[in-house]
């Protein structure tokens, strides 16, 4: 194979990495130990997942009708 070949789901990885880079602590390499860097990534992904679940949940909840 020669030249550029697009991978089928590479956009998923790139989107995830861009979301991780929005986390201030992960934007620079502040960590000295690999396990603390891993913990920062896990914390950031937990926060992202929590925000997505909360946003999804708020769309599902039905509103009560206004009382007259």
C-alpha positions in Angstrom: 0.0 0.0 0.0 1.3 3.4 -0.8 -0.1 6.8 0.0 -2.8 7.9 2.4 -5.3 5.3 3.6 -8.1 6.6 5.8 -8.9 4.3 8.7 -12.6 3.6 9.2 -13.1 4.7 12.8 -10.1 7.0 13.4 -12.4 9.9 14.0 -13.6 8.3 17.2 -10.1 8.3 18.6 -9.4 11.8 17.5 -12.7 13.1 19.0 -11.9 11.4 22.3 -8.4 12.9 22.4 -9.8 16.4 21.6 -12.2 16.0 24.5 -9.4 15.0 26.8 -7.4 18.0 25.8 -10.2 20.3 27.0 -9.2 19.2 30.5 -6.7 21.8 31.8 -4.6 19.3 33.7 -4.1 17.1 30.6 -3.2 19.9 28.2 0.4 19.9 29.5 2.5 17.1 30.8 2.5 17.9 34.5 2.6 14.4 35.8 5.9 12.8 36.8 4.6 9.3 37.4 2.6 7.2 34.8 0.0 6.2 37.4 -0.9 9.8 38.3 -1.2 10.6 34.5 -3.5 7.6 34.1 -5.6 8.7 37.1 -5.9 12.2 35.5 -7.2 10.6 32.2 -9.6 8.4 34.0 -10.9 11.3 36.1 -11.4 13.4 33.0 -13.2 10.7 31.1 -15.4 10.1 34.2 -16.4 13.8 34.2 -17.1 13.8 30.5 -19.3 10.7 30.8 -21.1 12.1 33.7 -21.9 15.3 31.8 -23.1 13.4 28.8 -25.3 11.1 31.0 -26.8 14.1 32.8 -27.5 15.9 29.6 -29.2 12.8 28.1 -31.2 12.3 31.3 -32.5 15.9 31.3 -33.9 15.3 27.8 -35.8 12.2 28.9 -37.5 13.7 31.9 -40.9 15.0 31.0 -42.1 18.3 32.3 -45.2 18.7 34.4 -48.1 20.6 32.9 -48.5 24.1 34.2 -51.4 24.4 36.7 -54.0 27.0 35.9 
